Amino acid sequence: MLVAAAITCGASMLVCAPSAAADPATFLDELGVNDAWLPGMDADEVIAAGFAACADLRGGVPVLDEMGRVESRYQFQQGTLFVSAATTHLCPDFAG
């Protein structure tokens, strides 16, 4: 009986708990503050690149490798800041 109550309580906590959600506006704000905007891209393209970084990470690419990939792919030296902002604001549920 106690086990069933604990399972029910645990399941309801998962349903009721607030979930982390993507926030593209704060992602763009952080990139702007840290001067880590992808060169030659508009906001929609930068957001898409951020979501692509999240997808790479979820697909198993190690964080440090993704930082290097972003720098190489977009020819700029702020991969660390970009990937950090993406994981914070676009895929906050990612736990690397």
Rosetta constraint file for C-alpha pairs under 8 A:
AtomPair CA 1 CA 5 HARMONIC 6.34 0.50
AtomPair CA 2 CA 6 HARMONIC 6.20 0.50
AtomPair CA 3 CA 7 HARMONIC 6.17 0.50
AtomPair CA 4 CA 8 HARMONIC 6.13 0.50
AtomPair CA 5 CA 9 HARMONIC 5.99 0.50
AtomPair CA 6 CA 10 HARMONIC 5.96 0.50
AtomPair CA 7 CA 11 HARMONIC 6.06 0.50
AtomPair CA 8 CA 12 HARMONIC 6.16 0.50
AtomPair CA 9 CA 13 HARMONIC 6.25 0.50
AtomPair CA 10 CA 14 HARMONIC 6.54 0.50
AtomPair CA 11 CA 15 HARMONIC 6.49 0.50
AtomPair CA 12 CA 16 HARMONIC 6.02 0.50
AtomPair CA 13 CA 17 HARMONIC 5.56 0.50
AtomPair CA 20 CA 92 HARMONIC 5.91 0.50
AtomPair CA 20 CA 93 HARMONIC 5.96 0.50
AtomPair CA 21 CA 89 HARMONIC 7.82 0.50
AtomPair CA 21 CA 90 HARMONIC 7.35 0.50
AtomPair CA 21 CA 91 HARMONIC 7.33 0.50
AtomPair CA 21 CA 92 HARMONIC 6.82 0.50
AtomPair CA 21 CA 93 HARMONIC 7.75 0.50
AtomPair CA 22 CA 89 HARMONIC 5.51 0.50
AtomPair CA 22 CA 90 HARMONIC 4.19 0.50
AtomPair CA 22 CA 91 HARMONIC 5.86 0.50
AtomPair CA 22 CA 92 HARMONIC 6.82 0.50
AtomPair CA 23 CA 27 HARMONIC 6.40 0.50
AtomPair CA 23 CA 89 HARMONIC 5.19 0.50
AtomPair CA 23 CA 90 HARMONIC 5.72 0.50
AtomPair CA 24 CA 28 HARMONIC 6.21 0.50
AtomPair CA 24 CA 47 HARMONIC 6.49 0.50
AtomPair CA 24 CA 89 HARMONIC 6.56 0.50
AtomPair CA 24 CA 90 HARMONIC 6.24 0.50
AtomPair CA 25 CA 29 HARMONIC 6.20 0.50
AtomPair CA 26 CA 30 HARMONIC 6.05 0.50
AtomPair CA 26 CA 89 HARMONIC 6.50 0.50
AtomPair CA 27 CA 31 HARMONIC 6.31 0.50
AtomPair CA 27 CA 47 HARMONIC 7.85 0.50
AtomPair CA 27 CA 85 HARMONIC 5.85 0.50
AtomPair CA 27 CA 86 HARMONIC 6.47 0.50
AtomPair CA 27 CA 88 HARMONIC 7.79 0.50
AtomPair CA 27 CA 89 HARMONIC 5.25 0.50
AtomPair CA 27 CA 90 HARMONIC 6.91 0.50
AtomPair CA 28 CA 32 HARMONIC 6.15 0.50
AtomPair CA 28 CA 37 HARMONIC 7.97 0.50
AtomPair CA 28 CA 43 HARMONIC 7.28 0.50
AtomPair CA 28 CA 46 HARMONIC 7.92 0.50
AtomPair CA 28 CA 47 HARMONIC 7.54 0.50
AtomPair CA 29 CA 33 HARMONIC 6.19 0.50
AtomPair CA 30 CA 34 HARMONIC 6.09 0.50
AtomPair CA 30 CA 85 HARMONIC 6.59 0.50
AtomPair CA 31 CA 35 HARMONIC 5.80 0.50
AtomPair CA 31 CA 36 HARMONIC 4.77 0.50
AtomPair CA 31 CA 37 HARMONIC 5.41 0.50
AtomPair CA 31 CA 81 HARMONIC 7.54 0.50
AtomPair CA 31 CA 82 HARMONIC 6.77 0.50
AtomPair CA 31 CA 85 HARMONIC 7.00 0.50
AtomPair CA 32 CA 36 HARMONIC 6.37 0.50
AtomPair CA 32 CA 37 HARMONIC 6.20 0.50
AtomPair CA 34 CA 81 HARMONIC 7.43 0.50
AtomPair CA 36 CA 78 HARMONIC 5.50 0.50
AtomPair CA 36 CA 79 HARMONIC 7.89 0.50
AtomPair CA 36 CA 81 HARMONIC 6.40 0.50
AtomPair CA 36 CA 82 HARMONIC 6.09 0.50
AtomPair CA 37 CA 41 HARMONIC 7.93 0.50
AtomPair CA 37 CA 46 HARMONIC 7.38 0.50
AtomPair CA 37 CA 82 HARMONIC 7.73 0.50
AtomPair CA 38 CA 46 HARMONIC 6.40 0.50
AtomPair CA 38 CA 74 HARMONIC 6.70 0.50
AtomPair CA 38 CA 76 HARMONIC 7.21 0.50
AtomPair CA 39 CA 74 HARMONIC 7.26 0.50
AtomPair CA 39 CA 75 HARMONIC 7.93 0.50
AtomPair CA 39 CA 76 HARMONIC 7.29 0.50
AtomPair CA 41 CA 45 HARMONIC 5.72 0.50
AtomPair CA 41 CA 46 HARMONIC 6.14 0.50
AtomPair CA 42 CA 46 HARMONIC 6.24 0.50
AtomPair CA 43 CA 47 HARMONIC 6.14 0.50
AtomPair CA 44 CA 48 HARMONIC 6.17 0.50
AtomPair CA 45 CA 49 HARMONIC 6.16 0.50
AtomPair CA 46 CA 50 HARMONIC 6.19 0.50
AtomPair CA 47 CA 51 HARMONIC 6.26 0.50
AtomPair CA 48 CA 52 HARMONIC 6.13 0.50
AtomPair CA 49 CA 53 HARMONIC 6.25 0.50
AtomPair CA 50 CA 54 HARMONIC 6.40 0.50
AtomPair CA 50 CA 82 HARMONIC 7.54 0.50
AtomPair CA 50 CA 83 HARMONIC 7.26 0.50
AtomPair CA 50 CA 86 HARMONIC 5.26 0.50
AtomPair CA 50 CA 90 HARMONIC 6.96 0.50
AtomPair CA 51 CA 55 HARMONIC 6.21 0.50
AtomPair CA 51 CA 86 HARMONIC 7.15 0.50
AtomPair CA 51 CA 90 HARMONIC 6.45 0.50
AtomPair CA 51 CA 91 HARMONIC 7.60 0.50
AtomPair CA 52 CA 56 HARMONIC 6.19 0.50
AtomPair CA 53 CA 57 HARMONIC 6.25 0.50
AtomPair CA 53 CA 66 HARMONIC 6.88 0.50
AtomPair CA 53 CA 70 HARMONIC 7.68 0.50
AtomPair CA 53 CA 83 HARMONIC 6.79 0.50
AtomPair CA 53 CA 86 HARMONIC 7.20 0.50
AtomPair CA 54 CA 58 HARMONIC 6.13 0.50
AtomPair CA 54 CA 86 HARMONIC 6.77 0.50
AtomPair CA 54 CA 87 HARMONIC 6.57 0.50
AtomPair CA 54 CA 90 HARMONIC 7.29 0.50
AtomPair CA 54 CA 91 HARMONIC 6.02 0.50
AtomPair CA 54 CA 94 HARMONIC 7.78 0.50
AtomPair CA 55 CA 59 HARMONIC 6.00 0.50
AtomPair CA 56 CA 60 HARMONIC 6.55 0.50
AtomPair CA 56 CA 61 HARMONIC 5.58 0.50
AtomPair CA 56 CA 66 HARMONIC 7.27 0.50
AtomPair CA 57 CA 61 HARMONIC 4.79 0.50
AtomPair CA 57 CA 62 HARMONIC 6.39 0.50
AtomPair CA 57 CA 63 HARMONIC 6.59 0.50
AtomPair CA 57 CA 66 HARMONIC 7.11 0.50
AtomPair CA 57 CA 94 HARMONIC 7.95 0.50
AtomPair CA 57 CA 96 HARMONIC 7.56 0.50
AtomPair CA 58 CA 94 HARMONIC 7.07 0.50
AtomPair CA 61 CA 65 HARMONIC 6.50 0.50
AtomPair CA 61 CA 66 HARMONIC 6.26 0.50
AtomPair CA 62 CA 66 HARMONIC 6.23 0.50
AtomPair CA 62 CA 96 HARMONIC 7.62 0.50
AtomPair CA 63 CA 67 HARMONIC 6.29 0.50
AtomPair CA 63 CA 83 HARMONIC 7.83 0.50
AtomPair CA 63 CA 96 HARMONIC 7.07 0.50
AtomPair CA 64 CA 68 HARMONIC 6.48 0.50
AtomPair CA 64 CA 80 HARMONIC 7.95 0.50
AtomPair CA 65 CA 69 HARMONIC 6.11 0.50
AtomPair CA 66 CA 70 HARMONIC 6.07 0.50
AtomPair CA 66 CA 79 HARMONIC 7.92 0.50
AtomPair CA 66 CA 83 HARMONIC 7.36 0.50
AtomPair CA 67 CA 71 HARMONIC 6.39 0.50
AtomPair CA 67 CA 79 HARMONIC 4.54 0.50
AtomPair CA 67 CA 80 HARMONIC 5.26 0.50
AtomPair CA 67 CA 82 HARMONIC 7.69 0.50
AtomPair CA 67 CA 83 HARMONIC 6.02 0.50
AtomPair CA 68 CA 72 HARMONIC 6.15 0.50
AtomPair CA 68 CA 79 HARMONIC 6.29 0.50
AtomPair CA 68 CA 80 HARMONIC 7.98 0.50
AtomPair CA 69 CA 73 HARMONIC 5.79 0.50
AtomPair CA 69 CA 79 HARMONIC 7.80 0.50
AtomPair CA 70 CA 74 HARMONIC 5.94 0.50
AtomPair CA 70 CA 75 HARMONIC 7.87 0.50
AtomPair CA 70 CA 79 HARMONIC 5.41 0.50
AtomPair CA 70 CA 82 HARMONIC 7.99 0.50
AtomPair CA 70 CA 83 HARMONIC 7.86 0.50
AtomPair CA 71 CA 75 HARMONIC 5.40 0.50
AtomPair CA 71 CA 76 HARMONIC 5.08 0.50
AtomPair CA 71 CA 77 HARMONIC 5.51 0.50
AtomPair CA 71 CA 78 HARMONIC 6.60 0.50
AtomPair CA 71 CA 79 HARMONIC 4.97 0.50
AtomPair CA 72 CA 76 HARMONIC 7.13 0.50
AtomPair CA 78 CA 82 HARMONIC 6.12 0.50
AtomPair CA 79 CA 83 HARMONIC 5.97 0.50
AtomPair CA 80 CA 84 HARMONIC 6.02 0.50
AtomPair CA 81 CA 85 HARMONIC 6.05 0.50
AtomPair CA 82 CA 86 HARMONIC 6.16 0.50
AtomPair CA 83 CA 87 HARMONIC 6.12 0.50
AtomPair CA 84 CA 88 HARMONIC 6.15 0.50
AtomPair CA 85 CA 89 HARMONIC 5.93 0.50
AtomPair CA 85 CA 90 HARMONIC 7.70 0.50
AtomPair CA 86 CA 90 HARMONIC 4.98 0.50
AtomPair CA 86 CA 91 HARMONIC 6.43 0.50
AtomPair CA 87 CA 91 HARMONIC 4.81 0.50
AtomPair CA 87 CA 92 HARMONIC 5.35 0.50
AtomPair CA 87 CA 93 HARMONIC 8.00 0.50
AtomPair CA 87 CA 94 HARMONIC 6.62 0.50
AtomPair CA 88 CA 92 HARMONIC 4.89 0.50
